[in-house]
Structure formats: structure tokens, C-alpha cells
Amino acid sequence: MSDLSKLASQAMIQPQETLSATASREKRLFIGIPKEIAFQERRICLTPLSVGLLVENGHEVIMETGAGLGSNFLDHHYSEQGARIVSSAEEVYQADCIVKICAPTFEEVGMMKQNQILMSSLQPSLLELPVLRALIQKKITALSFEYLRDEGGCLAVVRAMGEIVGATSTLIASEYLSNSFGGKGLMLGGITGVPPTEMVIIGAGTVGEYAARTAIALGAQVKVFDNSIYKLRRLQNNLGSRVYTSIIQPTILNKAVKTCDVVIGALRSKNGRTPCVISEETVSEMKPNSVIIDVSIDQGGCFETSNITSHDTPTFRKYDVIHYCVPNIASRVARSATYALTNIFTPILLDIAEQGGVKNVIWKSAGIRSATYLYQGILTNKDIASKFEMTAKDLDLIIVTNL
């Protein structure tokens, strides 16, 4: 029994020793922020003040010139906070930690060096095998925004962008209902003696919730459809008011769509294509100059008549119905999106340094662990492995064997 007691005592003491040793190993980060080359991507991960905070903590930040222009942050805003501005993307990609919005292209991976840390967006459905192989070959440790969870287990970046997109989509609908954009000449909402405009929201996730919240605040009559009773109940509880909710039943949904003024499609699919729930026939029977906002267009869209548009030409008409099908709505309000992103990423970068490296942060935080799809070139994400018929390794076991 005495031997067992000694083993138990050692097991209780060991984590404390490990934590104290980790706390003393502070690491200086070398962070690179390249300019986004993806079409109409205007966001950036860090604001000038966040860069200033990182520099004050002893870290080095290098940025490609013009990286913040889309969010109306100029080079001198960053340089005044201590960032080093360079004109060469190759020089930025020599940093130890690359922080960017969009997933890297094959050419961008080619500029990276061995054993880097990469923090970026990554949708498994859009990932190409040559890019993945290039990342594996360079033994990159890569974190995906889409899988990043906070302390409460919530998908932090997905929710933040969903809040922005939901509220913005309602405001976009308000614009296109007005005469200025060729709409019906209605205000989204209602005034005394005038019936409110009717809005249908398909999807009760974060986007649907914030679209409904904004529409209700403006005085619109809102109907929300989703196949999840849990999501519908949560939406009503979060809104604090009773709104019309229904499971997606074709007859009821089509009737609501045909008589409303605005339809927002906010269905999301975990992987693959969003289900198409509104047929072309239903759209053809909608009221003239009605507005469709297809937020799900980046996953194929949930309207049969949807086609991808851009911020330069955001709408088209079909059956005299205005279609707004821009995939990246958050870039329409890039500065607000940047503030939301920097609130998430700055603490993570500071934590990586304080904990003595990304390995210790992955070990400590389940949320960071869930976002890690490559660890030193080893694939750890099951969704990506399933897509390319590869084998994903257990990240917990990898970390334990490297301790």
C-alpha cells in the first residue's frame, strides 16, 4: 500500500511541476500577417491596437504593405504600433507564426518554411489535396478558425461572423426594399396604421437568430423555419419574445415564402452542400420586387434560383425577384468583422507565448485542440481525412508521446 501511496502522491505533484515549468518558459513570437489575395476579402485578423499589445509584450510583427486597407487600416496605423511593414509577401511568410483570414493557396504554402504555425480559415469542402500535401510536407502546425471553440464549447469565430452576417443581412434586405435600389418602396418594419413587412428566415442558427433580432427591432413580422426543434426553442429563448416558428414543411414554408416581402436563407451544412429547400417554381410565384438574401450561397445556396454574385454586382433579378447572393457578407462590414476577430486571436497569440509554445496551449486548451487539423505535419482532423481517404491521428496521443 505504501508503494501505491507514493505513486499517487507523485501523480498529484507532477501536473503542478509541469505547470510551473511551463509558466517560466515564455517564448517570443515572430508573427507574419500577409495581404489577402482571395477575391474581395477585406478583413484582417489583427487591429493596430492589438498589434501594439503584442509588440509591448515583446513579440515581433511583420506585415505586408496594404494588408489592412480593406478594413480601412493604413500601413502607418500599424507601423506606429511597432509593426514592421514590408512589400514582399515572401518576407512575411518567413515568420514563425502566420495569421491570415483565408486558407492558404498552393503558391502561398510554397513561400512558407518548415515547422511554421498557421492560423487561418479552412473549410474541408473547399480544401484541395495538393495544398494539404504541401502543408504536411513542410510539417506545419495548422489551426482552423471554423473549428476553434471558446471556454463554453461554442465555435468562437463561426458565431462571431454569424452574428455579423445575420444582422447585416437584415439591413441589406432593408436597402433593397427601398426605391433607391429598385425595390417595392417599403421600409423594413412598420409604422402606426401601416402593416409591417413580412420576413421569412430559413435556419435558426446564429445567422438566423441575429437576422430575426434585427428585423424584430425594426418592427418586421418574422417567421423562422428550421428542422431542429432545439434550435427553434433556443432562438425564442434568446430573443426573449415569441416569434412564429415552424419545422420545415414544404407546404407551409412555400406558402409563407410566396406571401412575404423578404426571405433570408441561413441554413448551414456541417460538410458538403446546403439542402435546397425553395424550388424555382416557388420563387416564380413570389410577389414582384420581393428580396431573397441567400447567406448559404457559399455552400451552394438553399434557393434553386441562386447564383453567386459579388460585392461589385451583388444582385440579379429572376422572376422579378431581387436575389442577393454574395458569399462573403462579413467583408461588407470588414472593420467590424476585424474587431470581432482580433478579440479572439490576440488572447490566443499571447497565450501561446506565455505557455511556452503552441504545443503547451494545445495540451491545455480543448478549444485549441479541436481547431488543430495539422500538428507538425500530422493530419489530426477526421473530416479532412475522410474527404481524402486518409488516416487521422489522435492529437491527444501525439501530444502525450512528445511530452
C-alpha positions in Angstrom: 0.0 0.0 0.0 2.9 2.3 0.7 4.1 2.0 -2.9 0.7 2.8 -4.2 0.6 5.9 -1.9 3.9 7.1 -3.3 2.7 6.7 -6.9 -0.5 8.6 -6.1 1.5 11.4 -4.5 3.8 11.6 -7.5 0.8 11.7 -9.8 -0.7 14.6 -7.9 2.5 16.6 -7.8 3.6 16.1 -11.4 1.0 18.4 -13.0 2.0 21.2 -10.6 5.6 20.8 -11.6 4.8 20.7 -15.3 2.7 23.9 -15.0 5.4 25.8 -13.0 8.0 24.8 -15.6 5.7 25.8 -18.4 4.9 29.2 -16.9 8.6 30.1 -16.7 9.2 29.3 -20.4 8.0 32.4 -22.1 8.6 32.5 -25.8 9.0 35.5 -28.1 6.7 35.1 -31.2 7.5 36.3 -34.7 4.1 36.9 -36.3 3.5 37.4 -40.0 0.4 38.9 -41.5 0.2 38.7 -45.3 -2.1 40.6 -47.6 -5.1 38.6 -48.5 -5.3 37.6 -52.2 -8.7 36.0 -52.1 -11.4 37.7 -54.2 -13.0 40.6 -52.3 -11.6 39.5 -48.9 -11.3 42.7 -46.9 -10.9 41.5 -43.4 -7.7 41.2 -41.4 -7.1 39.2 -38.2 -5.5 41.9 -36.0 -6.2 45.6 -35.5 -3.3 48.1 -35.0 -4.0 48.3 -31.2 -3.8 44.5 -30.9 -0.5 44.6 -32.8 0.6 47.3 -30.3 -0.3 45.0 -27.4 1.7 42.1 -28.9 4.7 44.3 -29.5 4.5 45.7 -25.9 4.7 42.1 -24.8 8.0 41.6 -26.6 6.7 40.0 -29.8 7.7 40.9 -33.4 5.0 41.5 -36.0 5.8 41.8 -39.7 3.1 42.8 -42.2 2.8 43.0 -46.0 2.0 46.6 -47.1 -1.7 47.2 -47.7 -2.8 44.2 -45.6 -5.2 46.3 -43.6 -6.6 48.6 -46.4 -9.8 46.6 -46.9 -10.7 47.3 -43.2 -9.6 51.0 -43.6 -6.4 50.4 -41.5 -3.4 52.1 -43.2 0.2 50.9 -43.0 1.2 53.8 -40.7 -1.5 52.8 -38.2 0.4 49.5 -37.8 3.9 50.9 -38.0 3.1 53.4 -35.3 2.2 50.5 -33.1 5.5 48.8 -33.7 4.8 46.5 -36.7 7.4 46.2 -39.5 5.9 46.8 -42.9 7.4 45.1 -45.9 6.5 45.0 -49.6 7.4 41.3 -50.1 5.0 38.5 -49.3 7.9 36.1 -49.3 9.5 38.0 -46.4 6.2 37.9 -44.4 6.0 34.1 -44.9 9.4 33.7 -43.2 7.8 34.5 -39.8 7.3 31.6 -37.3 3.6 32.2 -37.0 1.4 33.1 -40.0 -2.0 34.6 -39.1 -4.4 35.2 -42.1 -8.1 35.1 -43.0 -8.4 32.8 -46.0 -7.0 29.3 -46.3 -3.5 29.4 -48.0 -3.2 28.7 -51.7 -0.7 26.3 -53.1 1.5 29.3 -54.1 1.3 30.7 -50.5 2.3 27.4 -49.0 5.3 27.4 -51.3 6.5 30.5 -49.6 6.2 29.0 -46.1 9.1 27.4 -44.3 9.4 24.2 -42.3 7.7 23.8 -38.9 5.6 27.0 -39.0 2.4 27.8 -37.1 -0.6 28.7 -39.4 -3.8 30.2 -38.2 -6.4 30.6 -40.9 -9.8 29.7 -42.2 -10.3 26.3 -43.6 -13.4 24.7 -45.0 -12.8 21.0 -45.6 -15.2 21.0 -48.5 -13.0 23.7 -50.3 -9.6 22.2 -49.4 -7.5 20.9 -52.2 -5.3 17.9 -51.9 -2.1 19.5 -53.3 -2.4 22.2 -50.6 -2.8 19.7 -47.9 0.1 17.6 -49.0 2.3 20.7 -49.3 1.4 21.7 -45.7 2.1 18.1 -44.5 5.5 18.1 -46.3 6.5 21.3 -44.5 5.5 19.9 -41.1 3.1 22.8 -40.5 1.1 23.0 -37.3 -2.2 24.5 -38.6 -5.3 25.8 -36.8 -8.7 26.3 -38.5 -11.0 29.2 -37.4 -14.1 27.1 -38.2 -13.2 24.5 -35.5 -12.0 26.9 -32.9 -14.0 26.7 -29.7 -14.2 29.1 -26.6 -14.4 28.1 -22.9 -18.1 27.4 -23.2 -17.6 25.0 -26.1 -19.0 27.4 -28.7 -17.5 27.8 -32.1 -16.0 31.3 -31.4 -15.2 32.6 -34.9 -18.2 31.0 -36.6 -20.6 32.5 -34.0 -18.9 36.0 -34.2 -19.2 36.0 -38.0 -22.7 34.6 -37.8 -23.8 37.5 -35.6 -22.4 40.0 -38.1 -23.8 38.3 -41.1 -27.2 37.8 -39.6 -27.6 41.5 -38.6 -26.1 42.7 -41.8 -28.4 40.5 -44.0 -31.5 42.2 -42.5 -30.0 45.6 -43.1 -29.2 44.6 -46.7 -32.8 43.5 -47.2 -34.0 46.8 -45.9 -31.9 48.6 -48.5 -33.2 46.5 -51.4 -36.8 47.0 -50.3 -36.4 50.8 -50.8 -36.9 52.7 -54.0 -33.2 53.6 -54.2 -32.3 50.0 -55.1 -35.4 49.3 -57.3 -37.4 47.6 -54.6 -41.0 47.9 -53.6 -40.5 51.2 -51.8 -41.1 49.7 -48.4 -39.4 50.3 -45.1 -38.5 47.2 -43.2 -40.8 47.3 -40.3 -44.0 49.2 -39.8 -45.4 52.5 -38.5 -48.7 53.4 -36.9 -51.6 52.4 -39.2 -49.3 50.6 -41.7 -48.9 46.9 -41.6 -45.3 45.6 -41.0 -43.3 44.0 -43.7 -43.2 40.2 -43.6 -39.8 38.3 -43.4 -39.2 34.6 -43.6 -35.9 33.3 -42.2 -34.9 29.7 -43.1 -32.5 28.4 -40.5 -32.5 29.1 -36.7 -28.7 29.1 -36.1 -26.6 32.1 -35.2 -27.2 33.9 -38.5 -31.0 33.3 -38.3 -31.1 34.4 -34.7 -29.4 37.7 -35.3 -31.3 38.3 -38.6 -34.5 37.8 -36.6 -33.3 40.0 -33.7 -32.5 42.9 -36.1 -35.8 42.5 -38.0 -37.9 42.5 -34.9 -36.1 45.6 -33.6 -37.0 47.3 -36.8 -40.7 46.2 -36.5 -40.9 43.5 -39.1 -43.2 40.4 -38.8 -40.8 37.4 -38.6 -41.3 33.7 -39.3 -38.5 31.3 -38.7 -38.2 27.8 -40.1 -35.8 25.1 -39.2 -35.7 21.3 -38.9 -34.3 21.4 -35.4 -36.8 22.0 -32.5 -33.8 22.6 -30.2 -32.6 25.5 -32.4 -36.1 27.0 -32.7 -36.6 26.8 -28.9 -33.2 28.3 -28.3 -33.9 31.1 -30.7 -37.1 32.1 -29.0 -35.4 32.0 -25.6 -32.5 34.1 -26.8 -34.8 36.7 -28.4 -36.9 37.0 -25.3 -40.1 37.3 -27.4 -42.4 34.9 -29.1 -41.9 34.7 -32.9 -43.6 32.4 -35.4 -41.5 29.2 -35.7 -42.1 26.0 -37.7 -40.4 22.9 -38.8 -39.6 23.0 -42.5 -42.7 21.5 -44.0 -42.8 22.2 -47.8 -46.5 23.3 -47.9 -46.3 25.7 -45.0 -42.8 27.1 -46.0 -43.8 27.6 -49.6 -47.0 29.4 -48.6 -45.0 31.8 -46.3 -42.4 32.5 -49.0 -44.9 33.3 -51.6 -46.6 36.0 -49.5 -43.7 37.6 -47.7 -41.5 40.6 -48.7 -38.1 39.2 -47.7 -36.6 35.7 -47.5 -33.3 35.0 -45.8 -31.7 31.6 -46.4 -29.5 30.8 -43.5 -29.3 27.0 -43.5 -25.8 25.5 -42.9 -24.4 22.1 -43.6 -21.6 20.8 -41.5 -19.9 19.4 -44.6 -20.9 19.4 -48.2 -23.8 21.2 -49.9 -26.6 23.1 -48.1 -30.0 21.5 -48.8 -32.0 23.3 -51.5 -35.4 23.9 -49.9 -37.0 26.5 -52.1 -37.8 25.5 -55.7 -37.7 27.7 -58.8 -41.5 27.3 -59.1 -42.0 28.8 -55.6 -39.7 31.7 -56.4 -41.6 32.4 -59.6 -44.8 32.8 -57.5 -43.3 35.3 -55.1 -44.5 38.9 -55.1 -42.8 41.2 -57.6 -39.8 43.1 -56.2 -39.5 40.8 -53.2 -36.0 40.2 -51.9 -34.0 37.0 -51.4 -30.8 37.0 -49.3 -29.1 33.7 -49.7 -26.5 33.6 -46.9 -25.9 29.9 -47.6 -24.6 30.5 -51.2 -21.0 29.6 -50.2 -22.3 26.1 -49.7 -24.4 26.0 -52.8 -27.4 28.0 -51.6 -30.9 26.9 -50.4 -32.8 28.5 -53.3 -32.9 26.8 -56.7 -32.6 30.2 -58.5 -29.5 31.3 -56.6 -26.2 32.1 -58.4 -23.1 33.5 -56.8 -22.7 37.3 -57.0 -20.0 39.7 -55.8 -19.8 42.9 -53.7 -19.4 44.8 -57.0 -22.5 43.4 -58.6 -24.4 41.9 -55.6 -27.8 41.3 -57.1 -29.7 40.0 -60.0 -33.4 39.6 -60.9 -35.2 36.4 -61.7 -39.0 36.2 -62.0 -38.9 39.9 -60.9 -37.5 38.9 -57.5 -34.3 40.6 -56.3 -31.6 38.0 -55.4 -28.6 38.9 -53.2 -26.1 36.0 -53.3 -22.8 37.3 -52.1 -20.8 34.6 -50.3 -18.7 36.8 -48.0 -21.2 39.2 -46.4 -18.9 39.8 -43.5 -16.4 41.6 -45.8 -19.2 44.2 -46.5 -18.5 45.4 -42.9 -14.9 44.4 -42.8 -13.8 46.8 -40.0 -16.5 45.4 -37.6 -15.5 41.9 -38.5 -11.9 42.7 -37.9 -12.6 43.9 -34.4 -14.6 40.7 -33.7 -11.7 38.6 -35.0 -9.0 40.4 -33.1 -10.8 39.9 -29.8 -10.5 36.1 -30.4 -7.0 35.8 -31.9 -5.0 38.3 -29.7 -5.5 36.3 -26.4 -4.6 33.1 -28.2 -1.3 34.5 -29.5 -0.5 35.9 -26.1 -1.3 32.6 -24.5 1.0 30.7 -27.0 3.9 32.9 -25.8 3.1 32.7 -22.1 2.6 28.9 -22.2 6.0 28.4 -23.9 4.7 27.4 -27.4 1.8 26.1 -29.3 2.2 22.5 -28.0 1.5 23.6 -24.4 -1.5 25.6 -25.5 -2.9 22.7 -27.4 -2.4 20.4 -24.4 -4.0 22.9 -22.0 -7.0 24.1 -24.1 -9.6 21.7 -25.6 -10.9 24.5 -27.8 -7.4 25.0 -29.4 -7.1 21.2 -29.7 -10.3 21.0 -31.7 -9.1 23.6 -34.1 -5.8 21.9 -34.8 -6.1 19.9 -38.1 -2.3 19.5 -38.6 0.3 19.0 -35.9 3.9 19.2 -37.1 2.7 17.8 -40.5 0.5 15.0 -39.0 -3.2 15.1 -40.0 -5.5 15.1 -37.0 -8.8 16.2 -38.4 -11.3 13.4 -39.2 -13.4 15.4 -41.6 -10.4 16.2 -43.8 -9.1 12.7 -43.5 -12.5 11.3 -44.6 -12.6 13.6 -47.6 -9.2 12.5 -49.0 -9.5 8.9 -47.7 -6.5 9.4 -45.4 -6.0 8.4 -41.8 -6.2 11.0 -39.0 -4.1 10.5 -35.9 -5.3 11.2 -32.4 -3.9 14.6 -31.3 -4.0 13.7 -27.6 -1.8 10.7 -28.1 0.6 12.7 -30.3 1.0 15.4 -27.6 1.4 12.8 -24.8 4.2 10.9 -26.7 6.0 14.2 -27.3 6.0 15.4 -23.7 
